[in-house]
């Protein structure tokens, strides 16, 4: 074992590209997508492009399930062979049973060395928090320090998004406080956020074009003058995501465009565009945000 080495684990709803997680030594535990009679590991057995191509002709609504505690326990045990501790950062426990499953996995392994964190976030924002944790680990921060810092950051990581339809959130039971918008969904496009770990409505606007403009405006308001760490996520809406990214380039310290994975896409539906962001100066002095690529396939 190498003293001081902290392993970072997340789940596939972080929607991070595999080349980035491998390069940052982040272990991703996949959720399962149940789709067209098959059970597929998210991002492993099915990629975003294949999922969104098949979704319009699907005969049944896709469903998802969290990894088993045993899957987590196996992952943790392997990592503890050559790490002192594991910090495992996951999708909001109000949106998925993944966090609870990870906690059980930690208890099956070594709860004193495996530390499970509820990010209270999902997708782009979970990815950003995970990348921040990995950067802290790379700079030699202790597990206790990483946990303290990322739990302090999570309320300041903002998530803004709009959906083409609320139907997928409703069917999947992930609609949260946005259920109040269901009755008027034909007349308006919702601008949504994640608050207290739940999908929460912010505004109603007349067109999807206006919704994208509001996402850009709201994101720019997060900037404190030192730049933002930004991931723009989309569900088969690359042109819209590119447009949002271009508008955010002047305030972005780091910027990445990333397709939403099949599990997140199954709940959000096609056409979603969203932003996860936080002020770059939230990171500890001397730690730079991960320099992400401009786009990812």
C-alpha positions in Angstrom: 0.0 0.0 0.0 1.2 3.5 -0.8 0.7 5.8 2.3 -1.6 8.7 1.7 -3.1 7.5 -1.6 -6.8 8.2 -1.7 -9.0 6.4 -4.2 -11.9 8.3 -5.7 -15.0 6.4 -6.8 -18.2 7.7 -8.4 -21.1 6.2 -10.3 -22.0 6.4 -14.0 -24.6 9.2 -13.4 -21.6 11.5 -13.2 -21.6 11.3 -17.0 -17.8 11.8 -17.3 -16.0 10.5 -20.4 -14.0 7.4 -19.8 -10.8 8.9 -21.1 -11.0 11.6 -18.4 -11.9 9.2 -15.5 -9.0 6.9 -16.5 -6.6 9.8 -16.8 -7.7 11.0 -13.3 -7.7 7.5 -11.7 -11.4 7.8 -10.9 -13.2 4.4 -10.6 -16.8 4.5 -12.0 -19.4 2.0 -10.8 -22.1 1.7 -13.5 -25.8 1.7 -12.9 -28.0 -0.6 -15.0 -30.3 0.4 -17.8 -33.3 -2.0 -18.5 -34.1 -1.4 -22.1 -35.9 -3.4 -24.8 -35.7 -6.6 -22.8 -32.0 -6.3 -21.9 -30.1 -5.2 -18.7 -27.2 -3.1 -19.8 -24.4 -1.5 -17.8 -24.6 2.2 -18.2 -21.8 3.5 -20.4 -20.2 0.0 -20.7 -22.7 -2.1 -22.6 -24.5 0.8 -24.2 -23.2 4.2 -25.2 -25.2 7.5 -25.4 -25.2 7.6 -29.2 -26.7 4.1 -29.4 -29.3 4.7 -26.7 -30.6 8.0 -28.2 -30.8 6.4 -31.6 -32.9 3.6 -30.3 -35.1 5.5 -27.8 -37.6 7.0 -30.3 -38.7 3.5 -31.5 -38.6 1.8 -28.0 -41.8 -0.2 -27.3 -41.5 0.3 -23.5 -40.1 3.1 -21.3 -36.6 2.4 -20.1 -36.0 1.8 -16.4 -32.9 1.9 -14.3 -31.5 0.3 -11.1 -28.6 1.1 -8.8 -25.5 -1.1 -8.5 -25.7 -3.8 -5.8 -24.0 -3.4 -2.4 -21.8 -6.4 -3.5 -20.7 -4.6 -6.6 -19.6 -1.6 -4.4 -17.9 -3.9 -1.9 -15.9 -5.7 -4.6 -14.8 -2.3 -6.0 -13.8 -1.0 -2.5 -12.0 -4.1 -1.5 -9.9 -4.0 -4.7 -9.0 -0.4 -4.2 -8.1 -0.8 -0.6 -5.3 -3.2 -1.6 -3.2 -0.2 -2.7 -4.9 2.9 -1.3 -5.2 4.0 2.3 -8.8 5.2 1.9 -11.6 5.5 -0.6 -13.8 8.5 -1.0 -16.9 7.5 -2.9 -19.1 10.4 -4.3 -22.6 9.6 -5.6 -25.8 10.9 -7.1 -28.3 12.5 -4.7 -29.9 9.9 -2.5 -33.2 11.6 -3.2 -32.9 10.6 -6.8 -31.5 7.1 -6.6 -30.8 4.2 -4.3 -27.2 4.3 -5.4 -25.9 6.1 -2.3 -27.6 3.7 0.1 -26.2 0.8 -1.9 -22.7 2.3 -1.6 -23.1 2.8 2.1 -24.0 -0.9 2.5 -21.0 -1.8 0.3 -18.7 0.3 2.6 -20.1 -1.5 5.7 -19.4 -4.9 4.0 -15.8 -3.8 3.3 -14.1 -1.4 5.8 -16.3 1.5 6.9 -13.4 3.2 8.6 -11.5 3.5 5.3 -14.4 3.8 2.8 -16.2 7.1 3.0 -19.4 7.5 1.1 -20.6 11.1 0.2 -24.0 12.1 -1.0 -23.3 14.8 -3.6 -26.9 15.9 -3.5 -26.3 16.4 -7.3 -26.4 14.5 -10.5 -24.8 14.3 -14.0 -22.7 17.3 -15.0 -22.6 18.7 -11.4 -21.7 15.3 -9.9 -19.0 15.0 -12.5 -17.5 18.4 -11.5 -17.5 17.5 -7.8 -15.9 14.2 -8.5 -13.2 15.8 -10.6 -12.5 18.3 -7.8 -12.1 15.4 -5.3 -9.7 13.6 -7.7 -7.6 16.8 -8.0 -7.4 17.1 -4.2 -6.4 13.5 -3.9 -3.7 14.0 -6.5 -2.3 16.9 -4.4 -2.0 14.6 -1.4 -5.1 15.8 0.6 -6.3 13.4 3.3 -9.6 11.7 3.0 -11.0 13.8 5.8 -9.9 17.0 4.1 -11.4 15.9 0.7 -14.7 15.1 2.3 -14.8 18.4 4.2 -14.0 20.4 1.1 -16.4 18.7 -1.3 -19.3 18.8 1.2 -18.6 22.5 1.6 -18.5 22.9 -2.2 -21.7 20.9 -3.1 -24.2 23.7 -2.2 -22.2 26.1 -4.4 -22.2 23.7 -7.5 -25.2 24.9 -9.6 -27.2 22.8 -12.0 -29.5 24.5 -14.6 -31.3 22.6 -17.3 -34.3 22.4 -19.5 -36.2 19.4 -20.9 -38.0 19.0 -24.1 -40.8 17.3 -22.1 -41.4 16.6 -18.5 -42.9 13.2 -19.3 -39.6 11.2 -18.8 -39.1 12.7 -15.4 -42.7 11.9 -14.5 -42.5 8.3 -15.7 -39.3 7.7 -13.9 -40.5 9.2 -10.7 -37.7 11.8 -10.7 -39.8 14.9 -11.3 -39.6 16.2 -7.7 -41.0 19.7 -7.2 -41.3 20.2 -10.9 -44.6 18.2 -10.8 -46.3 21.5 -10.4 -45.4 22.4 -13.9 -47.0 19.3 -15.5 -50.4 20.9 -16.3 -48.9 23.7 -18.4 -46.1 21.8 -20.1 -47.6 22.2 -23.5 -47.6 26.0 -23.3 -44.2 26.6 -21.7 -40.7 25.2 -21.4 -39.4 24.7 -17.9 -36.1 26.0 -16.6 -35.1 23.6 -13.8 -32.4 23.2 -11.2 -31.3 20.8 -8.5 -32.0 22.0 -5.0 -31.6 20.0 -1.9 -31.0 17.0 -4.1 -34.3 17.2 -6.0 -35.4 18.4 -9.4 -36.8 21.9 -8.7 -38.5 24.4 -11.0 -37.0 27.8 -11.4 -39.0 29.5 -14.2 -41.4 28.9 -17.1 -40.6 30.5 -20.4 -42.4 30.4 -23.7 -39.8 28.6 -25.9 -36.9 26.2 -25.6 -34.7 28.9 -27.2 -35.6 31.2 -24.3 -34.9 28.4 -21.8 -31.4 28.0 -23.2 -30.8 31.8 -22.9 -31.9 31.7 -19.3 -29.6 28.8 -18.5 -26.7 30.9 -19.9 -27.8 34.0 -17.9 -28.2 32.0 -14.7 -24.8 30.3 -15.2 -23.1 33.7 -15.8 -24.5 34.9 -12.5 -22.5 32.2 -10.6 -19.2 33.8 -11.8 -17.4 35.7 -9.0 -14.9 37.2 -11.4 -12.4 34.4 -11.3 -14.0 32.2 -13.9 -16.2 29.1 -13.8 -15.6 25.3 -14.0 -18.4 24.3 -16.5 -19.7 21.1 -18.0 -22.5 21.4 -20.6 -24.5 18.2 -20.8 -27.0 17.2 -23.5 -29.2 14.3 -24.5 -28.9 14.1 -28.3 -28.9 17.9 -28.6 -25.3 18.6 -29.5 -26.0 21.8 -31.5 -27.9 23.4 -28.6 -25.1 22.3 -26.2 -22.5 23.9 -28.5 -24.5 27.1 -28.6 -24.7 27.3 -24.8 -21.0 26.5 -24.5 -20.0 29.2 -26.9 -22.0 31.7 -24.9 -20.2 30.6 -21.7 -16.7 30.6 -23.1 -15.9 34.2 -21.9 -16.5 33.2 -18.2 -15.3 29.6 -18.3 -12.0 28.6 -16.7 -12.6 25.1 -17.8 -15.3 23.9 -20.2 -16.5 20.6 -21.5 -19.4 19.4 -23.5 -20.6 15.9 -22.7 -23.5 13.7 -23.7 -25.7 12.6 -20.9 -25.4 8.9 -20.3 -28.2 6.4 -20.9 -29.3 6.2 -17.3 -29.6 9.9 -16.9 -31.1 10.2 -20.4 -33.7 7.6 -19.5 -35.0 9.9 -16.8 -34.5 13.3 -18.4 -35.5 12.3 -22.0 -34.0 13.3 -25.3 -33.4 17.0 -26.1 -32.2 18.0 -22.6 -29.6 20.7 -22.3 -28.0 21.6 -19.0 -25.1 23.2 -17.3 -23.2 22.2 -14.1 -20.9 24.9 -12.8 -19.1 26.3 -9.8 -16.7 29.3 -9.3 -13.1 28.1 -9.9 -11.9 29.9 -6.8 -13.8 27.4 -4.6 -10.9 25.0 -5.0 -8.2 25.2 -2.3 -5.2 27.6 -2.9 -2.7 26.0 -5.1 -5.1 23.4 -6.7 -6.1 24.2 -10.2 -9.4 22.9 -11.7 -9.0 19.9 -14.0 -8.3 21.3 -17.5 -11.0 19.5 -19.4 -11.2 19.2 -23.1 -13.4 21.5 -25.2 -15.6 18.7 -26.4 -16.0 14.9 -25.9 -17.5 12.5 -28.3 
